Amino acid sequence: MINFSIPKQLLKTVDTLAETEMKTRSELLRDAVRDYLERRVKLTRRWEAIFAFGKKRATALKINPNEVEKLVDDYREGN
């Protein structure tokens, strides 16, 4: 069990949604936290995959990490 404070207006919204979904406040908040954490894990994995791909391409193209910003700037300028 945990205790935390939330603004009254947010609590009213939570209670209204809980009633609409026929859930207790605790059930609704547990579901909300679970959904948030699942989205964060997916987002973290997606970024990890993007960085791994970038590192693999940089290695294959023999690009030094210090050169990346200049290469991006040059590309954006059409060079």
Residue, then its C-alpha position, 0 to 999 in steps of 0.5 A: m500500500i502507498n499513499f500520495s497526494i493529487p490535486k482535487q480536480l484530478l481526483k474528481t476526474v479519477d473518480t468519475l472515470a472509475e465510476t464510468e468504468m465500474k472500477t474502484r479508484s484503486e483498480l483504475l489507478r493500478d491500471a493507469v500505472r501499469d499502462y504507463l509503465e508498459r508504454r515506457v518500457k516499449l519506448t525505452r526498447r524502441w530508443e535502444a533499437i534506434f541507437a543500436f541501429g545507428k551505432k551499427r551503421a556508423t561502424a559500417l560507414k566508419i563514422n566517428p561519433n564526433e563527426v555525427e553532428k557535422l554530418v547532420d548539419d552538412y546534410r541539412e544544408g544540402n552539402 
